[in-house]
Amino acid sequence: MTSWEFAEEYPRLTEEQAERLVKDHDLDPAEARKDLGPEKLTITAELIGWLGY
Protein backbone atom coordinates (compact mmCIF):
# COMPACT_ATOMS: atom_id res chain seq x y z
CA MET A 1 0.00 0.00 0.00
CA THR A 2 1.40 3.39 -0.94
CA SER A 3 1.12 6.37 1.35
CA TRP A 4 -1.54 7.89 -0.92
CA GLU A 5 -3.58 4.67 -0.90
CA PHE A 6 -3.34 4.80 2.89
CA ALA A 7 -4.64 8.38 2.81
CA GLU A 8 -7.57 7.33 0.64
CA GLU A 9 -8.44 4.44 2.93
CA TYR A 10 -7.93 6.46 6.12
CA PRO A 11 -8.70 10.10 5.25
CA ARG A 12 -8.66 11.25 8.88
CA LEU A 13 -6.58 10.17 11.82
CA THR A 14 -7.05 10.70 15.50
CA GLU A 15 -4.63 13.16 17.05
CA GLU A 16 -2.89 10.24 18.76
CA GLN A 17 -2.48 8.38 15.45
CA ALA A 18 -1.14 11.50 13.72
CA GLU A 19 1.38 12.10 16.51
CA ARG A 20 2.53 8.50 16.35
CA LEU A 21 3.03 8.71 12.59
CA VAL A 22 5.12 11.86 13.02
CA LYS A 23 7.17 10.26 15.81
CA ASP A 24 7.67 7.13 13.68
CA HIS A 25 9.44 9.42 11.18
CA ASP A 26 11.69 10.74 13.98
CA LEU A 27 10.02 14.15 13.83
CA ASP A 28 8.45 16.34 16.49
CA PRO A 29 4.62 16.33 16.69
CA ALA A 30 4.72 19.89 18.07
CA GLU A 31 6.46 21.04 14.89
CA ALA A 32 3.87 19.29 12.72
CA ARG A 33 1.06 20.87 14.73
CA LYS A 34 2.70 24.31 14.39
CA ASP A 35 3.21 23.98 10.62
CA LEU A 36 -0.13 22.35 9.78
CA GLY A 37 -2.36 23.72 12.49
CA PRO A 38 -4.48 21.48 14.68
CA GLU A 39 -7.21 21.03 12.05
CA LYS A 40 -4.88 19.76 9.28
CA LEU A 41 -2.74 17.57 11.54
CA THR A 42 -5.37 14.84 11.48
CA ILE A 43 -6.08 15.01 7.73
CA THR A 44 -4.00 12.14 6.41
CA ALA A 45 -3.20 13.64 2.99
CA GLU A 46 -2.03 16.90 4.61
CA LEU A 47 0.14 15.05 7.10
CA ILE A 48 1.63 12.79 4.42
CA GLY A 49 2.48 15.85 2.37
CA TRP A 50 4.12 17.45 5.39
CA LEU A 51 6.13 14.28 5.93
CA GLY A 52 7.44 14.64 2.38
CA TYR A 53 5.61 11.92 0.51
SULCORMO-V281685 format. One record per pair of residues at least 4 apart in sequence whose ideal C-beta (glycine too) atoms are under 6 Angstrom apart, sorted by the first residue. I is the first residue (numbers start at 0). J is the second residue. Records with the same first field share a line. If there is no record, write none. Layout:
I: J ; J
This chain:
0: 4 ; 5
2: 47 ; 52
5: 9
6: 43 ; 44 ; 47
9: 43
10: 43
11: 41
12: 16 ; 17 ; 41 ; 43
14: 41
17: 40 ; 41 ; 46
18: 28
21: 26 ; 28 ; 31
24: 50
31: 35 ; 49
32: 40
35: 39 ; 40 ; 45 ; 49
39: 45
47: 52
